[in-house]
Structure formats: structure tokens, C-alpha cells
Amino acid sequence: MLNFLAAFVIIYIGTRPVSFAFADMGLYAIDFQRYAAGEPLNTDKDVWFEIFIQTCSRIMSVEMFFFLCAVLYVLPLYVVSKKWFGNYAFYGFAMFVVSMSFWGYGTNGIRNGIATSLFLLAVSQSSVLLTVVWIFVAISIHKSMLLPTVAYIMSRVYKNPTAYFAGWFVCIPLSLAAGGAFESFFASSGLVEDDRLAAYLGGESLDLLHEIKVGFRWDFLIYSATGAFAGLYFIVKHKFEDATYKLLYCTYLTANAVWILVIRANFSNRFAYLSWFMLAALIIYPLLKSRIFTNQHRIVAIILLIYFAFTYSLDVKMLMR
């Protein structure tokens, strides 16, 4: 079942028509055709991904390029699920697939999606060298991965999950009281190298077609809080002792706390994704690694169903606008 689901998802995402209906996909297609026509490498963006597009433009069609992008997006999640969950990998992989942001970052935010999948692959490695290599590749594809990388390094140095939760929680009233100041700081400090992300923080609308409402996003905050409270529940209440899980949990809280501080920004969901890509693993990981409840298989099925229902209802709501 796992292999079938992975193959189906790759084919379904990878064979979609090349169209601006998928927003950024159209821009990548233009870049691909530009390189196919012989234009020089654009070094103003993430250079390694530009080299990847340029190389692909010389040896394959644009359709094959997007199919390859789908493989690079989905395959690391498949490997991570197998590595972390063993015989229960299907459930873990299914959680990734039914996540709210999974489709969007496989078809629209393609570069960011690939980078986050590779970041999870890095975290799953038992070799420090391989972790460093995959993180470097992820950052080379999308510079915004510097945020979860810094959060990951912090989490390896200081490993107190309850302290990270307290810090995450404190960021909520801080954002309510002085969110604008934090947005201005991140946009102008030089810490944000991605022009699009800096524009989001500064309030500039770059894509009116896909603009979402701004302001303090309580709905997004509640969605993020599911991971924060789930992790605290498993670690504190059930004494779930797993070094990888604690590391992932602290990394998530740190990256998500930064997003909370700039929650009012345009395209806040793009900034939130720098932590949300870990959310599915945070919720399901302990249930696939340890016996916590009596009817655990049923609970896992219910969680999967609720997670999918949330994603489905949100997509239907957006289509009806």
C-alpha cells in the first residue's frame, strides 16, 4: 500500500498540466524555456536551483522537469516514513500526504516544497555528516530554510521541550502587542534574504490572484497549536522519550514562534510553512513508535481522518470563494 500511494502521488502531482493555474509553476516553466533557448544562468536567485533548472532544460522536456520535481518532493517523505516508522510507514506517509500544505507546495511553492522535504530527510539521518549535507542542499534550493536550520541547531544545543513551549506561548501576547515592530525588524534587518519573503513582511502584494486575508490569523494559530500541544502532551503526560522527536518538536516550536511574531504579514501561510511541514510528523510520530493507547490503530485512523477532513474542508472553502 505504501509503494502504491507514493507512486500514485508522484504520478498525480508530476503529470499535471503545465499552467499558471498552479501559480509559481508557470513562472518555473518560463525560466525553463528561457534556459532552453540559451539564456545565461540567473545568479540573483538560489543559484543551485537555477543550475538544476538550466541543466534539466538541456536534457528533458518541461513536463519531465515537473515530474522530476514531484519525485524530489515526494520521495524524501517516503524515505523518512520508512526510516522513522518501519512497518507503520504507510500511516506516517499518509499523514504527510493529507496535510493542509502538501498539495500547494507540490504544485505551487515547488522549490520550497522540495527544500522542506530534504530538510526532513536531513533530520532523519543518523549520520551527522549526511544531516549537514542534506541541510546544505535544502538551503541551496531555498534560502528560507535558514530559519528551520537555525531552529534545528538551537534545538541540538539546548534540549528542554517545556522551555521551548513556554517561549512559543509567550510569542502570542508579544505578537498581539507589538507584531508590527517584529515584521519591520525582520523585513529590514537583512536576516531575510529572499526578496519575496521580505515583501510579504513589508506588506507588499506580489500575487493578487493568490492573496489571502491578513491580520492576526487565529485560525492559523490554532492549526499551529495542534503540534505544540500534541508534542507537550506526549512528552510530558506520557513521558515519550525519543531524541529525534524532541529535536523535531523544539525545532518546530522555534520556527513557528518566529512566524507568530510576524503573523499579520501578507502571505503569512508561506512563512508559517517553514514550521508546518513538520506538523504531520509531530502529531503521528509517537503513535507509530510507542504503545500509548489501548485502541491505538483506531486512534491513528481517526487522527488521519480528521487531518484529511480539515484539509478537504479548507480546499472546498477556497474553491467556493
C-alpha positions in Angstrom: 0.0 0.0 0.0 2.8 2.4 0.8 4.6 1.9 -2.5 1.3 2.3 -4.4 0.4 5.5 -2.5 3.8 7.0 -3.1 3.7 6.1 -6.8 0.2 7.4 -7.2 1.0 10.8 -5.5 4.1 11.3 -7.7 2.3 10.5 -10.9 -0.7 12.6 -9.9 1.4 15.7 -9.0 4.1 15.1 -11.6 1.8 14.8 -14.6 -0.5 17.8 -14.0 -0.7 20.2 -17.0 1.9 23.0 -17.1 -0.2 26.0 -16.3 -0.4 29.3 -14.4 -3.4 27.8 -12.6 -0.7 26.4 -10.3 0.8 29.9 -9.8 4.5 29.5 -9.4 4.5 26.5 -11.8 4.0 28.9 -14.7 7.0 31.0 -13.6 9.2 28.0 -13.4 8.1 27.0 -16.8 9.1 30.4 -18.2 12.5 30.0 -16.5 12.9 26.5 -18.1 12.0 27.8 -21.6 14.4 30.7 -21.1 17.3 28.4 -20.3 16.3 26.0 -23.1 16.6 29.0 -25.5 20.2 29.5 -24.3 19.9 32.4 -21.9 22.6 32.7 -19.3 22.3 31.5 -15.7 20.4 33.8 -13.3 22.6 34.2 -10.3 20.2 36.6 -8.5 18.1 33.8 -7.0 19.0 30.5 -5.3 21.8 29.5 -7.6 21.8 25.8 -7.2 18.1 25.5 -8.1 18.7 27.7 -11.1 21.5 25.4 -12.1 19.1 22.5 -11.7 16.5 24.1 -14.0 19.2 25.0 -16.6 20.6 21.5 -16.6 17.2 19.9 -16.9 16.3 22.3 -19.8 19.1 20.8 -21.8 18.2 17.1 -21.4 14.5 16.9 -21.0 11.1 18.5 -21.7 9.4 20.9 -19.3 6.8 18.2 -18.5 9.6 15.8 -17.4 11.2 18.6 -15.4 8.0 19.0 -13.3 7.7 15.2 -13.0 11.2 15.2 -11.6 10.3 18.0 -9.1 7.4 15.8 -7.9 9.8 12.9 -7.3 12.2 15.2 -5.4 9.3 16.4 -3.3 7.6 13.1 -2.5 10.4 10.6 -2.4 12.2 12.1 0.6 9.0 11.9 2.6 8.6 8.2 1.6 12.2 7.6 2.8 11.6 9.5 6.0 8.5 7.5 6.7 10.2 4.2 6.1 13.2 5.2 8.3 11.1 6.5 11.2 8.1 4.3 11.2 9.2 0.9 9.7 6.2 -1.4 9.4 3.8 1.6 10.1 5.4 3.8 7.4 2.1 3.9 5.4 0.4 5.8 8.2 3.2 8.3 8.5 3.4 8.9 4.8 -0.3 9.2 4.6 -0.2 12.0 7.2 2.2 13.9 5.1 0.0 13.5 2.0 -3.2 14.7 3.7 -1.5 17.7 5.3 -3.1 21.1 4.5 0.0 22.4 2.7 1.1 19.2 0.9 -0.7 19.8 -2.4 0.1 23.5 -2.5 3.8 23.0 -2.1 3.9 20.2 -4.6 2.3 22.3 -7.3 2.8 26.0 -6.5 5.6 26.6 -4.0 7.6 23.8 -5.7 11.1 25.0 -4.7 10.1 25.5 -1.1 8.4 22.1 -1.0 11.4 20.2 -2.3 13.6 22.1 0.2 11.4 21.2 3.2 11.3 17.5 2.2 15.0 17.4 2.0 15.2 19.1 5.4 13.1 16.3 6.9 15.4 13.8 5.2 18.3 15.5 6.9 16.8 15.3 10.3 16.0 11.6 9.9 19.7 10.8 9.2 21.7 9.0 11.9 25.0 10.4 10.4 25.8 14.0 11.3 27.7 14.3 8.1 24.7 13.3 6.0 22.5 15.6 8.0 24.8 18.5 7.3 25.0 17.6 3.6 21.2 17.4 3.2 20.6 20.6 5.1 23.1 22.4 2.9 21.3 21.1 -0.2 17.9 22.3 1.2 19.3 25.8 1.9 20.8 25.9 -1.6 17.4 25.2 -3.1 15.6 27.7 -0.9 17.3 30.2 1.4 14.2 30.4 3.6 15.4 27.1 5.0 17.9 29.1 7.1 15.1 29.6 9.6 14.4 25.9 10.4 18.1 25.3 10.2 18.9 27.8 12.9 16.0 26.4 14.9 17.4 22.9 14.5 20.9 23.9 15.6 19.4 25.7 18.7 17.4 22.5 19.5 20.6 20.4 19.3 22.3 22.7 21.8 19.5 23.3 24.2 17.1 20.4 24.7 14.3 21.4 27.1 10.9 20.9 25.3 8.9 22.7 28.1 11.1 25.8 27.9 10.6 25.9 24.1 6.9 25.6 24.6 6.9 28.4 27.1 8.9 30.6 24.7 6.4 29.7 21.9 3.4 30.6 24.1 5.0 34.0 25.2 5.3 34.9 21.5 1.5 35.1 21.2 0.9 38.1 23.5 4.2 39.6 22.2 2.8 39.5 18.6 -0.6 40.9 19.8 1.1 43.8 21.5 3.9 44.6 19.0 3.6 42.5 15.9 4.2 45.3 13.5 7.6 46.1 15.1 8.7 42.5 14.6 7.6 42.5 11.0 9.5 45.7 10.3 12.6 44.2 12.0 12.7 41.0 10.0 11.9 42.8 6.8 14.7 45.4 7.1 17.4 43.7 9.2 18.9 41.8 6.3 18.1 38.5 8.0 15.6 37.8 5.3 17.5 37.4 2.0 14.5 36.2 -0.1 13.0 39.2 -1.9 9.6 37.7 -2.0 9.6 36.9 1.8 10.8 40.4 2.6 8.0 41.8 0.5 5.5 39.6 2.4 6.7 41.0 5.7 6.6 44.5 4.4 3.0 44.2 3.3 3.7 44.3 -0.5 1.2 42.3 -2.5 3.1 40.3 -5.1 0.4 38.0 -6.4 -3.0 39.4 -6.2 -4.5 36.2 -7.5 -3.4 34.2 -4.5 -3.5 36.9 -1.9 -5.1 35.8 1.4 -6.6 38.0 4.2 -4.1 39.5 6.6 -4.3 40.4 10.2 -3.8 38.3 13.3 -4.6 34.8 12.0 -6.3 33.0 14.9 -7.2 30.1 12.5 -3.6 29.6 11.5 -2.5 29.9 15.2 -5.0 27.2 16.3 -3.7 25.0 13.5 -0.1 25.5 14.6 -1.1 24.9 18.3 -2.2 21.4 17.5 1.5 20.5 17.1 2.6 22.5 20.1 0.1 20.9 22.4 0.4 17.4 20.9 4.1 17.3 21.5 3.8 18.6 25.0 1.1 16.0 25.7 3.2 13.1 24.5 6.5 14.3 26.1 5.1 15.5 29.5 2.0 13.4 30.0 3.1 10.1 28.5 6.9 10.6 29.1 7.6 9.8 25.5 11.4 9.7 25.4 12.7 9.9 21.8 15.7 12.1 21.0 14.6 12.6 17.3 11.1 13.6 18.3 12.2 16.0 20.9 14.6 17.6 18.5 11.9 17.9 15.8 9.4 19.3 18.4 11.9 22.0 19.6 12.7 22.9 16.0 9.1 23.2 15.2 8.3 25.5 18.2 11.2 27.8 17.4 10.4 28.2 13.7 6.7 28.6 14.5 7.3 31.2 17.2 9.1 33.4 14.7 6.1 33.1 12.4 3.8 34.1 15.2 5.8 37.3 15.7 5.1 38.2 12.0 1.6 36.6 11.8 0.0 39.7 10.3 2.2 39.7 7.2 0.9 39.2 3.7 1.1 35.5 2.6 1.6 34.6 6.3 0.9 31.0 5.3 4.2 30.9 3.3 6.1 31.9 6.3 4.2 29.5 8.5 5.1 26.7 6.2 8.6 26.9 7.4 7.3 25.1 10.5 4.1 23.5 9.2 6.0 21.0 7.1 6.9 19.2 10.4 3.4 19.2 11.8 2.2 15.9 10.4 5.2 14.1 11.9 4.8 15.8 15.3 1.3 14.6 15.6 1.7 11.0 14.4 5.3 10.1 15.4 4.7 8.9 19.0 1.7 6.8 18.0 3.7 4.9 15.4 6.8 4.5 17.7 5.3 3.5 21.0 2.2 1.9 22.5 0.3 4.8 24.2 -3.4 4.0 24.0 -5.3 0.7 24.1 -7.0 1.0 20.7 -4.1 2.7 19.1 -4.8 1.6 15.5 -8.3 3.1 15.7 -7.0 6.3 17.2 -4.4 6.6 14.4 -7.2 6.1 11.8 -9.3 8.8 13.5 -6.4 11.3 13.5 -5.8 10.6 9.8 -9.5 11.1 9.0 -9.7 14.3 11.0 -6.5 15.6 9.4 -7.8 14.8 6.0 -11.2 16.3 6.7 -9.7 19.6 7.8 -7.6 19.8 4.6 -10.6 18.8 2.4 -12.9 21.3 4.0 -10.4 24.1 3.7 -9.8 23.3 0.0 -13.6 23.3 -0.7 -14.0 26.6 1.1 -11.3 28.2 -1.1 -12.8 26.8 -4.3 -16.2 28.3 -3.4 -14.8 31.8 -3.0 
